[in-house]
Amino acid sequence: MDLDAVQLFTALLAVVALSGSLIVLVARMLIHRAAWAAWIVEPFAAAGLWLAALVAAVATAGSLYFSEVAGYIPCQLCWYQRIAMYPLAVILFVAAVRRDRNVIWYVLPIAAVGAGIAGWHRLVELRPQLESTSCSAVGPSCAATWFEQFGFVTLAFMAFSGFISIMILSLIATVWAPPVRSASADSPAVSFSTPRSEN
């Protein structure tokens, strides 16, 4: 697969991950008002930690490909985003294996910080005047973009999408408990319980 194909493929993955996670989030918010919402939320809640781990692993692999294979030198903000993303791949994988739903208290702060940095990085790309002098002093300009797909998907946007997806999927799988359908066919009610760690 050539570089252009990888750029297009990873950009598509980022858009799908972000849009899919947002759809799940909206469904979770509407779960008490719309019967169809539970059908969307339940599968993602059951596999949420595995999906979040997959997002982090793909983001990690993608960043290493672009820097080590494609030769895209990371800027200072890119490194900060890597510091947040790389541990998430390991933490979420271990949590998924152990079914540790308490991991949200570790994942959420790291992913939130990463999303904030990635969001700021994307803003710097759009408004180069916001770039600080310290950024370009230690590497490539943070305002420079190696590529842009669909007119808006850059490496910073892809990182932002990954962090947001990880946060939503982790929340859906943990503190936002999946709906439990009533066993009675005559009662469509759903109840919610707070998941506990199965350690």
Buried (B, 14 or more C-beta within 10 A) or exposed (E): EEBEEBBBEBBEBBBEBBEBBBBBBBBBEBBEEEEEBBEBBBEBBEBBBBBBBBBBBBBBEBBEBBBEEEEBEBBBBBEBBBEBBBBBBEBBBEBBEBEBBBBBEBBBEBBBBBBBBBBBBBEBBEEEEEBEEEBBEEBBBBBBBBBBBEEEBBBBBBBBBBBBBBBBBBBBBBBBBBBEBEEEEEEEEBEEEEBEEEE
